[in-house]
Amino acid sequence: MANKKDNDFTPVVALPPGETIKENMIFLGMTQKELATRLDVTEKHLSNILNGNAPITYDTALKLEVTIGSSAEFWMNLEANYQLNKARIGKEKDFKEDLEILKDIPYKLMSDYGWIDEENDRKKRVTNLREFFGVTKVSSIQQAYEVAFRQQKVINEISDFGVLAWLRKAEIEGRKVDVAEYNKSKLRKSIPRFRMLTTKQPEEFYPEMKELCADIGIALVLVNYIPKTYICGATIWRNKKVILALSLRGKRADVFWFTFFHEIAHLLNHSKKEFHISYDRDRDEIEADILASNYLIPENAYRTFINNHPSFRREDIEKYALEIGVAPFILIGRLQHDRLINYNDYNDMIPTLDIVMQ
């Protein structure tokens, strides 16, 4: 076994060196108490060695060489083979657990997006996923991202591993972005500039938006949406860097901008280095929702419009939005959310975003 070179070989059981010691004790007619005395160790310690609960150390190997026979190298090789076989059995067990999890991971979609290599062999898929997530076993991913699941999720059918895959991709892409040191004060002062960007087309606003974020200390990334995750965006802290990720779910411009300002609200008003995920239809993060709404349209300006234009005519919406420096679809989205107009009203004025991911 010690000379086996096939990496696919996995032993059925791992026999501790203690079994060989027991055979020699029988051959020599020696009791456990007597051997413990000869080895100058306690009976309890010897029992642990015999049962594989304590390793044979270099010192013990030298003592066995004298008391039982066979070289110290022989005993150390037995110990090394035992530990290696235990590790192989453990690795095989981990593979079986990961193969069970595989069915819950959107591997095909991840490969279609180019996040991971296309692969049909299930074991190779597991290996690829371990490399993608940066873990020794896929079953430990949830523990690594445990903080992401402390918040309540109102959607029962959510795909936890889909969420984890999306977050990991956001993290990978965010780490590639060079940013300045995070500056909360600069972020707060930049809100008016971000609001003005809502009036521009994606090919114009996104490069400026990304550059402005980087100057503030935020790595802005877009990550393909994964079905059944319901993620609109997230903020992730990694090594003092803020990663703000957006999913473009549904591609509605009002949702895109609201999510962006929702994440800004977290960065400005909640504890530093907390992990936040914005789920569609999730109303648990009420404070961030309210703050995001008011960053986009200050409450007094919003109330002024409602009071002065109760009929919510198209031309009034368009004119007033531009007067306060936001795109009309921002005002439409808020009126729809507050049920002051129907959800389908003026949807033709809400652009569908097509941003080239970089």
N, C-alpha and C positions, 0 to 999 in steps of 0.2 A: 504494500500500500504506500509506503513512504516514497517509493520511486515512481509512483504513478504520474504520468505527465499529461494525461487527458484532462483538460479543464472542465469537461462535462461530467466527470466522474463524481458521484456523490455516494458516500458510504451509507448503509442502512442504519448502522449504529456506530457510536464512538466508544470504544473500550478504553477505560482509564488504565494507566500503567499499574494501578493498584491490583488489577487482575493478575498481572505477571508476578507481582510481589507475593500475592497470596499463593500462587502455584509454587513459588520457591520456598515459602514458609512450610507448606505441606511436605515438599521434598526434603527439607532440612529438619522436619519435625520440630519446628519452632512456633511457640505461641505468639499471639499479638503482643502480650505484655512483655515477653522476653525480647522480641524484636525492638519494641519501643525503648527498652532499657539499653540494648546494644547501640541503637541509633542516637541515644541521648535526647529523645523527644518524649512528649507526653503521649499516653495511649489515645487521647482524644485527637491529637494532631495526626497521629499515625492512622487512626480510623478515617479521618478526613481525606488523607492521601489515598488510602485503599479504596474509598468510595468515589474518588474523583472530585471531591469538594475542596481540595487544597492541592496546589501544583507541586511537582517535584522541583525543588530549587537546585542551583548548582551545589550548594552545601549538602543538601540531602542526597544528591546523586553521588557525591564523593563518599558519603557515609555508607550508602548502599553498596558501592564498589567494594568496600572493606568488609561489610557484615554479611552480604549475600553472595557477592561475586558479580561478574560482568562489569564492563567498564562504565565509568561515569558518563561517557559519551553515549553508551547504549541506553542508559536510563533517561538522559536528556532527549534523545531521539524519540523514545517512547512517548515522553511528555509532549514534545513538539507535534508528533503525529496525532496524538489525542486532541490537542487544542485545535489543530488544523481541521481534523475531521468534524469536530463540534461546530466549527465555523462554517464548514461546507453544508452540514445538515441545517444549520440556522439560515444560511443563504437560500437553500432550497425551500425552506418553510416560508421565508420572506417572498420568494418568487411565487409560490402558490397563493399567498395572500394578495399579492399585487395583480396576479392574473384574474382573481375574483373581482378586484376593483376596476379592472380594465374596461369592463362593460359599462361602467358609469362615467367614463371619461370620453369626451367628444374627439377622439383621436383623428378620425377621418376629416372632420372639419378643420382641426388644427393643422393637419398636413395640407389641406386645400388652401389654407391661408398662408402656408409657407413657414409656419412656426416650428415645424418639426418634420423630419424626413418621412416620406411615404413608406409604409412597411406593412406587409400582410402577416408576417410571422409574429405571433403573439408575444413570445419571449423577447424578441428584438424590440417590439413596441414598448414593453416594460423598461428595457434598457434605455431606449430613447427618452421615455418619459422621466426616468430618474435623472438623466442628464439635463433635460429641459427644466425640471423643477429644482435641480441642485440638491437632491436628497439621495440617501443610500437605499431607501425603499419608498415606494409610492404611498404606502399606507401611513407614512408619517407626515404627509403634506398638510393635512388638516391641523395637526399639532403645531406645525411651523407657522401657519396662518391663523392660529386660534383666535387672535385678537379680531380678525375680520368677521367672526361669527358671534361676537358677544352681543351685537345689537339684534333686536328682535326683527324677524323677517315675517311679513304678513302674507307672503305667497307660499303656499304649502308645497307646490310642485317645483320649487326652485332647484336647479341643478348645482349642488355644492361644488362638485368637481369642475363644472363649467365655470363657476365663479372663480375658483382657484386658478384655473388655466388662464382666465382673462387677467386676473391680478398679477400673475407671474409674468405674462407677456408685457403688461404695463411696466412692471419693475425692470425687466430686461431692457426695454426700449428707453425707459427713463434714465437708466444709468449711463446710456450712451450720450446723453445731452449735456453739453457743457453749460453750466450756469454760474452766476455770481453767488455770493453768500446771501442766504435768504434775508430779506429786509421787509418786515411787516409794515413799517411806516411807508415805505415806497409803494407797497401793494395798495394800501389804503388811498394814497394820493393818485394812484393810477386808475381808479374806478371810472372817473369820467372819460378817460381815453378808451377804456374797454367798452364803455357804453356807446361811444361814437363809432366803434368798429362794427356794431350791429347794423349800421346803415350801409356797409360796404359788401361787395361780392366776395365769396370764399377765396378766390385766387388773389384778392387784394388784402382781405383782413387776416387770413390765417398766417402768412409769413410774418406780418407785423405783430400779430397776437403772440406768436411763438417767441419772437425776438424780445418783445416787451416782458413776457414771463421770465425768460432767461435772465434778463437784466435785473429782475426782482429777486431771482433765486429760485424760480419754479421751472422744472422740466415739464413742459406741456407735451403730451403724446396722445395720439389717436389710436385706439385699439379696436379691431374688428369685433362686432357684436357676436356673442355666442347665444343661440336660442336657449330659453328657459333659465337665463341668468337674471334678466330684467334689470341689468346694470345700465345706468345712464352715465355714471362717472364715479371717480374715487380719488382720494388723496392718500398718498403713501409716503412715509418718511423712511429714507435709507441713507445712513451715514451723513446726517445733517443736510441732506438734499431733499427738497419737496418734489414729489412727482404728482402731477395733476393729470389724470387720465380721463378721456372722454370716449364713449362708445359709438356715438352717432346712431344710437338705436332709433329706428323710425325715420331718421334724417330730417325731422321737423326743425326748422331754424329756431323757433321759439323754445323748444325743449333743449336744444343744444346750448343756447345762451343761458337759459335758466339754470341748467345743470352746472355750467361753468361758474356762474355767480353763486350758486349754492355751495360749491366747493370753496370758493373764495371766502364765503361767510364762515365756513369751518376754520379756515386758516387764520382769519382775523379775530374770531371771537371764541374759539374753543382751545382747549389745552394743546400746547405744542407737542408735536410728534404723536398725536392720536391718529388712529387709522379710521378713515371714514369711507363708506360706500353709499352711493346714492342709488336707490332702487326705484324703478318706475312704479307708481301707484303706492309707494311707501310714504305714509304720512307720519311716521314716527319722529322724524327730524323737523318738527314744526318750526323751531326757532330759526334753523338755517333757511328754511323755505321763506319765512317772513322777511329775514334779512336780505335774501337774494332778490325778492320782489321789490324791496325798497331801494336796493342798490341800483336796480334797473330803472325803476320809476319811483321816485320819492313819494311817500304816502300823501303829503300835502298836494303834490302835483296830480296824483291819481284822483284824489277826492275832488279837486277843482274840476277835472274833466268830467267826472260823473255828475257833479252838480250842474255844470253849465251845458252839458250835452247829453241829457237823459235818453234821447232817442238812439244814441250810439250809431249815427250815420257813418257810412264808409268814408265820405270826404272829411268829416270831422275827426275821425280817428287818425286818418293819414296826416292831416294838417297839424293836429296837436302833438302827435308823436314826434314829428320832425322838429317842431318848435322846442321840445324839451330834450332833443338830442338823442333819440333812440329810433330804431326802425319801427314802422307801424305794426309789424307782426308781434313785437314785444307787448304792445298795448292790447292787441287782440288776444294773445295767449293769456294775459292776466284777466281780461274780461270773461273769457271762456272759463278759466279756472274758477273764478268767483261766481260763475253762473249768472252773470249779468247779461250775457248773450248766449245763444245756443252753441254747443261744441262745434257744430258744423258751419256756423256763421263766419263768413269772410275767410274760409280756409284757402280760397284761391289767392289770398294775399300773403299766405305763409309759405315761403320758399322751401323747397326740398334741397338740402345741402348735399353737394358732391365735392368733398374735399379730398384732394390727392394726399394719401398718407405718405409721409416722408421718413 
